[in-house]
């Protein structure tokens, strides 16, 4: 009698503080995808130990007997994996802080994924991801890689350009229009189909169908829908002129001057705030025995997640609490294993469609393959796709409006140059990449930024010329 093949998912960067949320989502789907092992891998042994203990507590909450393994050995983690989720942060939280502070020092946006900060993170992320991709091809040929590592679209472009075709860039923001509409209409998100196009953190939804009717125009004209969604960060006149759902990260382009002023006025950058929150959580977890004090551990983790979410993009939201107010509003209760799935849900939807040969419509980051008329075949874009056992295929979008087309092509030109710079170690190409970015444009400014980043991140960047 033949034994059923083992089904293994590996998470690279499994020591991250968001891992228990991912684990909860995986456990809820484990039976449907015949999952037998979830392997968490990280180069930080202590963080991995704590994340593993929290994850096993989540398993007990959900009554799951799924095997959760942990290792610092990438080869062992990847061997036999059918799906690999990459969520790494080269340079750690300190690297993010430098990315943001260097940009702000030079008067431009200091943000993790958009603008110079995303550029600097890409220079560190791309070589590491390529190393893991080569190892996957060696020990688990045929495995799919779902890339969560930021900047997700740009990093996926580098992987695709380097020949790794079974790679998909994942971001929950790609499907934000569909979920916001479903919440407002009181229907299941799977009842809706959204037409999404753009790049990661630079995308739009042109239509949202429900029972064959495009409901987006009606929603955009409803003040209650706007007020209750992330669209409330945009000026009403801009929403009216655009006539489409806008990814919230477009705020950094359409309100660039306001964003820079607001972030500079904050006592801490978002990276510094997250570093402090992460440090506090790790101290709390180190101070107790997680296995014998599970309630305390889950309470600390619940408070951490609430506090981190409370001030996300707070400078763009009039109703957001200040950092002090968020600290004072200490949440009560404990970790809810049924919390939203976020990024993990997108990846698991894909896995479920592939494993069960079910048809899924979703938006992810994949090579364009003719979907958007003005983009190259090989350009990785954030676009509506159909997924089943045969893989992930972008749906035809055709021509897009001139304003969105111009911004998208400009940022994609920057992305192509950034990938080339990361792969070749060329300072000249890196400078030209930032010159191409709409939030920089100046050659002299780009030169200063590149030199500052190359100096600050030298231990993680290898040889540059």
N, C-alpha and C positions, 0 to 999 in steps of 0.2 A: 504493500500500500504506500503510495507516494505521500510524503508530508507536504502540507501547504508551505509555500515559500515564505520566509520571514519578510516582514514589511517594516522598514526602519526609516525614521526621519531623524536627521542630525541638525542641530542648531549650532552654528559657529558664532561665538560670542554669547554662549549660553550662561555666562556669569553676570549678564546685565540685569539691572533692577527690574526690567519689564518682563523678564523670563517667566515668572509665575503666572502672569496674565496670559502669555502665549500657551503655557502648559495647560491652563484651565480650558482654553479653547480647543487644544488638541485632544484632551481627554474626553470632551463632550462629543468629539467626532470619531474617536478611536475605533469603536465597533463598526461604524459605517465604512471605514476605509481599511478594515482588517489590520490595523496597526499593532505591531508586536513590541516595538522598542522605540523610545524617544531618547536620543543621546544628546547630552549637553556638553559642548566642548568650549573651553576658554583657556587663555594663557595665564590668567590670574587665578591661582589655585584657591586662594581664600574666598574671593567673590564667587567662584564656582561652587565651593562647598556650601556657602550660605544660600545661594540660589537653588542648589539641589535640595537642601533641607526644606526650604519654603515650598518648592515645587512638590515634594512628597507630601507635605501637609495639605496642599491643594488636592492632591490625589485622594487623600483620606476624606476630605470634605465631600468630594464627588463620588466616593465609593468606587474609585477606579483601581484596578489591579495592573494597570499599564506599567511595564518596566521602564523606569527612568534611570539611565546610566549617566555617569559623569566622567570626564577624562580631560587631561591637558595634552593628550597625544592626538594631533590632528589626523594622522594616518589611521589610527585605530578608530577614531570617531567616524571617519568617512567610509571606511571599509564596509561594504554591504549596504550602504545607504541608497534608497531609491529616490529620496528627495532631500535636498540640503537647503536650509534657510541660513542666509548669511546676515549677521547683525553685529558687525565688528566696529570698533572705534580705535583706529591706530593713533597712538599718542594720548589716548584716554581723555578724561574730562579736561585736563590741563591743556591739551591740544586745542580743544574747542574754545576755551577761554582765550588763548592766544589768537586764534582765528578771528574772533570777534573784536578783541581789544586792538589788534594791529589795524584792522579796517577802520574802526572808530577814530583811532589816533590820526588817521589820514583823512578824516571827514567823510567817509563813505560808509555804507550800510555794514554793520557788524552783525551778521546772522549766520546760523549754522549751515544752511544749504544754498541760500540765494546770494549772488554777488561774490565778492572776494573771499568771504568766509567759506562758502561752498567750494570755491576754486581750491583753496588751501587744503580743505579736507579731501578733495578728490585726488590731489597729488599724493597724499598719504594712503588713501584707501585703495586706489587702483592697483599698485604693485602687489599689495597683500592679497587682494581678491584674485588676481591672476595666479598667484602662487597656489592658492587653495583650489582654483579651477583646474589647474594642471594636475594636482593631486587627486581630485575627483575623477578626472579622466583616466588616471592610472589605476586607482583602486576600486572605483565604482563606475565604470564606463556605462553611459546611458542614463545616469542619474540626472534629474532636473535640479537646477539651482534657482532658488527664489531669493532675489537680492533685496534685502531691507536696508543695506548699508547706504548711508547718505554720502553724497547726493545721489539718490537711487537711480535716476534716469541716466545721468552722466556716467556713473560707474557701470551700469548695464551696457552703455554704448561701448565702453572700453572692452568689456568682456566679449561682446558680439563682434567687434572689430578684430579681436584676437582669435576668432574662430570658435568660440564657445556658444553654440547655437541653442542649446537647451537651457537658456537663461532668460528669466523674466524679472523685470523690475517691479517691485510691489510698493504701493503707497495707498493708504486708506483714503487719502484726499481725492484720489482719482474718481471715486464713486460717491463723493459727498453730496452731489446734487440728487442722486437717486435716493439716498438715505434720508436727506432732508425733506424731499417731496413725500416719501412714504410716511415719514413721521407726521407731517402736517395733514396728509390726506387720511391717515389712520388705516393704511393698507400695508401688506407685506411688501418689502422692497423687491422681492422677486416677481411681483406683479407688474413692475415698472421696467421699462427699457430706456436707458439714457444714451444719447449720441454724444460721446466725449471725444475731443481732439485737443492736441497741444503737446506740451512737454511736461515732465515731472515738475510740480510746483509752478506750472505755467500752463494751465489748461482751462478749457471752457466746456460747458454742456450746451449744445445748440437746441436739442429737443429732449423732452421726456414723455414717452408714450405710456398711456394707461388705457387698456382696452381699445387700442387703435387710435386714440386721440392724443394729440400733443397738449399736455396740460401746463407746460412751462410758461407760456405767455400769461395765462391766468394767474399762476403763482407769483410771477414777478410783479404783477400789477396789484397784488394783495399786500398791504402794509403789514398785516399780521404774519404772513409768511416771511417777509424780509426781516422783521424784528426778531423772529424766533430762530433765525438761521445765521450762518457765518456771513451771509450777504449784508448783514447790518453794519459791517465795517466800511462799506463803500458808499460814496455820495449818491443820493437818489438820482441826480442828473446823469451820473456815470452809468448806473444800472439801466436807466431808460435808454441811453444812447447805445449801450452794448447789446441789450436785448437778449442776453444769455446768462446762464449761471457762470460765476467766476470763481475759480479756485482762490481760497483766501490768501495764498501767497502772492497773488497779483497786487495785493496791498503794497508790497515793497516796491513795485514799479509805479503804480498809479498815485501813491502817496509817499514817494521816496524821500522828499525833504522832511515831511512830517515824521516819518518813521525814524530817520537818523536823529532828529532833534529829540524825539521821545526816548529813544534808547540811550542816547548820550546823557539825558537828564536823570535816568535811573541810577540809583546807587550801585546796582549790580547789573551786569549783562545777564541774559538768560543762561548762558553757560556757567557763569559764576553762581547764579542762584541754584541751578541743577546740581552743580558740584557740591554746594553746601547741603542741599537736601539729601543727596546720595550719601555724603559723609555722615550726616546725622543718623540716617537709617542704618548704615553699616555699624556705627557705634552702638546703637540700640540692640542690634542683633548679636553683636559680639558679646554684649554684657549679660546675655541670658543663654540658657541652654534651650535651643529651639525645640528639640524633640520632647523635653519634659515640660516646656512652657509654651505650647502651641498657640494658646489664646493670646498671649502677650505678643508673640511674633506676628500673628496675623493682624492684630490691632495696630501694631507699628506700621505694618505694610499698608494697611487700609488708609491710615492717616497720611502716609507718604504719597500715595496715589492721588488722594483728594487735594492735598496741598500743591502738588506739582501741576495738576490740571487747573487749579483755581486761577492761576496767573498766566496761563498760556496766552500769548499775544495780548497781554492786558493793556498795553499802550494803544492798541487799535480798537478796543472795546470800551465804550463809555460806561457800561455797567460792570466792568471788571473790578474786583477788589485790588487795593494796593498790596504790596508784599506784606506790610505790617498787618493790614486787615485780614489777609489770608492766614497769617500766623495766629492771630487772635481768635479766629473762627475755627478752633480746634475741632475736627470732626469726631463724632462718636461712632460706636459700632465696630464691626470687624470686617475683614475682607469678604466680599461677595463673589463666590466662584462663578456666578452667572453674569458677571459684568460683561460689557460689550467686547467684541472680539477684535476690533480695529484691524491693524495690519495682518495679524494672524488669521483673521476670518477670511481675508482676501486669498491668502495662500492656501488655506484649507478648502475653500470653495474650489480652487483649481485642482487640488489633489483629489477631492471627492469626485469632480467631473471626470478626471482622467481615470481614476480607479474604477468607477462605476459606469463609465461610458455614458454619462448624462450630459446633456447640452447645457452649458452655462454661458450667459452673456455678462460680461464684466469689463472694466477698463483697467488695463495694466500697461507696462512699458515694454514694448517689443519693437523689432525692426519694422519700419513703415510698410515695406512690400507693396507700394502703390496705393495705400489707403488714403493718404492726404496728397492731393495733386502736386503741391509745390515742394514737397520734401523728397529727398533722395530715397531710393529703395532701401539702403542700408541704415538710414537715420533711425535711431531709436526714438520712438514717440510714445506719448501717453494717449491711448486710443481705445475705443470700444472694440472688444474682441469676442469671438466665439471659441469656447473651449470644450473639448471632449477627448476621447481616448487617442485621437490622432494629433493632439497638441493644441497650440494656441495660434489662432489666425485673426489678424486685424480685419475689421469690417470696413467696407468702402465709405469714405467720408467725402471724397471729391474736393472741389474748391471750397476754400474758407474765406471769410470776409478779409478785406485788405488790411485792416488795422491789426487783427490777430495774426494774419499771415506775416506781416512785416516784423512784429515783435518776435514771433516764433522763429523765423528764419535767422534773425539777428542773434538770438540766444543759442540756436543750434550751431551757428558758425563759431561762437565762443566755445561751445562744448567740443566741437571737432578739434579745435586748436588745443584745448586743455588736455584731451586724450592724447594727442600727439606729443605734447610736452611731457606728460607723465610717462609715456612709453619710451621717449628718447632722452629724457633728462636735459632738454634744451631750454636754457634760460631765455634765449631770444624768442622761442615759440611761446613760452609761458607769458612773456610780456605782451606779445601780440594777442594772446588769448584774452587777457584782461582789457586791452585796448578795444577789443571787439565787444566787450560786455556793455550793455546799455547803461549800467549803473556806474561805469568807470569812464570809458572812452578816451581819457587823456593818456598819452604815451608816458609823459614824465611821472604821472601818478602811478600808472601801471608798473613802471620800472621800480619805483620806491616800494610798492606793495610786494612785488615778486622778491626783491632782495631781502625785505624784512621777513617774509615767510620762509625763504630758503635758509636764512640764518636761524630763525627760531625753531624750525623743524628739521634741522640738519641730521639729527640722529635717526630720523625715520625716512629720509628721502634718498639716501645713497649718493651716487656720484652725479653731479650736474656740471654742465659746462656753459 
